[in-house]
């Protein structure tokens, strides 16, 4: 089993203590977001690989020596200000944390996600090219892989259009970003690829590869995993232990948050000692042990 920690929230940034408690206890419970009374119980002995996705890796740095399983880190590092990412820590601190991660787990196991790219009057194409070059220059020698995506039409994006003020991303923008990002990555000894994008920019030098491929999973675990049935992105199947509407970064483009009032309510119901990220097990919950 491959554990996704997490595409639904930033567990590392806000719930690291809870995650370490679960890891030390040996299992975690995950409530099904579509059938709330159905709870999957996952034992870490059944986990072959952990994929950690986060904007702030600092809270987990001192605990990395406690893991006896391979870990891949996907750290999102974007150039936006507080208008777009109200509660994300200063980007310089994230860069320094990525460098520390790289030293601990190795350059092959740390991916930076420049994700998502949005275009407006403040954050235009030239801004992104300069920001991407600065990022790659600072992280040269520490990372080998960068993953790029473009902003999507999520509910939260529509709710925040007055702030985002998005411009349409046309073919000329794709070309400008594709050619320049490819060149900059290559000059800094890195690969660059898109994430689940119809326009994968491979014609401009981007590599064409899933974020977590079957080949990568095999190399880290020695096991073969099927493609993810829930998504047609080419990644291997993963089990997400997060909960939607629980991330306190409040990024205006986020797909996992779509109700900020619900986020505040959920955070109040978090307990580091619960087996669930939010709330507690109830008497009528149906618990099923998940093996894959």
Buried (B, 14 or more C-beta within 10 A) or exposed (E): BBBBBBBBBBBBBBBBEBBBBBBEEEBBBBBEEEEEEBBBBBBBEBBBBBBBBBBBBBBBBEBBEEBEBBBBBBBBBBBBEEEBBEBBBEBEEBBEBBBBBBEBBEBBBBBBBBBBBBBBEEBEBEBBBEBBBBBBEBBEEBBBBBBBBBBEEBEBBEBBEEBBBBBEBEEEBBBBBBBBBBBBBEEBEBBBBBBBBEBBBBEBBBBEBBBBBBEBBEEBBEEEBEBBEEEEEBBBBBBBBBBBBBBBBBBBBBBBBBBEEEBEEBBEBBEEEBBBBBBEBEEEBEEEEBEE
